[in-house]
Amino acid sequence: MLIPYSILIAIAGFTLLAGSICIHQARRLSCQRQILFALNMELAAAFQCLHAQNTPPPSGSPADVNTEPGSVTPVESGAGPYSHVAALTRRGLDVDAIAEILDVSPNIAKQMVALSEVARKRRKN
């Protein structure tokens, strides 16, 4: 018994559709993995900055004299508070993609992009 051509065409079309969906999802997953890797690298750098901030200053330095035991002195980190947003914009992601990744509204993502730009300009000065 032969299978009618319409059924073969339908099976081939379904297979083609399923394959193209799998390829699209694989590409999207690869992009998300690259972003995750970059964010993990920035997180590691931030932890290194925090670890450096927690090390006690050498004895006899001015930092010993001017600080109280419970006070925290702000230290300018190289990464900045919006470095993750700046990293995403450097990779060419638009505001909607950043909002989806960070799970915030597009308006908040737009503000975060603007603040990251301001922080970048401030660090240059």
Legacy VTK file of the C-alpha trace (Angstrom):
# vtk DataFile Version 3.0
C-alpha trace
ASCII
DATASET POLYDATA
POINTS 125 float
0.000 0.000 0.000
1.393 3.367 -0.995
1.179 6.452 1.164
-0.584 9.324 -0.617
1.638 12.244 -1.640
-0.358 14.715 0.435
0.527 12.828 3.613
4.208 12.683 2.624
4.207 16.403 1.909
2.528 17.093 5.246
5.114 14.951 7.084
7.968 16.685 5.253
6.493 20.115 6.055
6.070 19.244 9.703
9.629 17.930 9.869
10.945 21.091 8.224
8.978 23.277 10.639
10.151 21.315 13.683
13.752 21.454 12.464
13.659 25.206 11.883
12.170 25.757 15.349
14.939 23.636 16.895
17.625 25.585 15.015
16.095 28.912 16.103
15.945 27.804 19.734
19.523 26.495 19.604
20.754 29.856 18.304
18.796 31.728 20.957
20.160 29.426 23.654
23.698 29.990 22.382
23.200 33.759 22.576
21.821 33.469 26.106
24.795 31.316 27.126
27.217 33.935 25.805
25.432 36.641 27.769
25.414 34.453 30.880
29.152 33.796 30.488
29.850 37.536 30.186
27.707 38.296 33.222
29.453 35.558 35.198
32.808 37.098 34.313
31.601 40.515 35.488
30.201 38.969 38.653
33.565 37.348 39.351
35.237 40.733 38.855
32.739 42.330 41.245
33.468 39.661 43.861
37.167 40.353 43.465
36.496 44.069 44.031
34.458 43.266 47.142
37.180 40.960 48.401
39.733 43.723 47.849
37.516 46.152 49.770
37.279 43.770 52.727
41.030 43.467 53.131
42.274 45.626 55.992
44.460 48.602 55.060
48.109 48.514 56.132
48.643 49.681 59.713
49.558 53.312 60.132
47.699 54.394 57.003
45.337 57.395 57.090
42.406 55.056 56.503
42.961 53.544 59.973
42.759 56.873 61.746
39.722 58.378 59.986
37.318 55.439 60.016
35.189 54.174 62.835
35.002 50.424 63.480
31.431 50.058 62.175
31.643 52.471 59.262
32.011 51.484 55.645
33.994 53.671 53.288
32.788 53.749 49.697
35.389 52.516 47.259
35.014 53.215 43.560
34.863 49.844 41.887
35.981 49.383 38.319
32.760 47.628 37.382
30.165 50.119 38.598
26.586 49.425 39.611
25.237 49.206 36.062
28.104 47.301 34.468
25.865 44.347 33.623
23.534 46.622 31.655
26.478 48.292 29.934
27.830 44.857 28.998
24.519 43.897 27.432
24.354 47.125 25.419
27.942 46.630 24.241
26.859 43.267 22.883
24.262 45.008 20.741
21.124 44.142 22.679
18.265 46.595 22.565
16.188 47.759 25.524
13.477 45.123 25.018
16.015 42.276 25.046
17.684 43.683 28.153
14.276 43.981 29.832
13.557 40.339 29.015
16.923 39.136 30.309
16.756 41.125 33.547
13.031 40.429 33.959
12.073 44.096 34.288
9.756 46.350 32.326
11.103 48.021 29.165
10.852 51.448 30.840
13.034 50.335 33.739
15.500 48.759 31.321
15.603 52.029 29.377
16.390 53.927 32.589
19.082 51.408 33.501
20.705 51.831 30.071
20.671 55.608 30.519
22.140 55.304 34.020
24.854 52.960 32.798
25.798 55.531 30.167
25.946 58.257 32.819
28.072 56.030 35.072
30.428 55.309 32.187
30.853 59.014 31.422
31.358 59.769 35.116
34.108 57.165 35.417
35.928 58.761 32.465
36.113 62.097 34.279
LINES 1 126
125 0 1 2 3 4 5 6 7 8 9 10 11 12 13 14 15 16 17 18 19 20 21 22 23 24 25 26 27 28 29 30 31 32 33 34 35 36 37 38 39 40 41 42 43 44 45 46 47 48 49 50 51 52 53 54 55 56 57 58 59 60 61 62 63 64 65 66 67 68 69 70 71 72 73 74 75 76 77 78 79 80 81 82 83 84 85 86 87 88 89 90 91 92 93 94 95 96 97 98 99 100 101 102 103 104 105 106 107 108 109 110 111 112 113 114 115 116 117 118 119 120 121 122 123 124
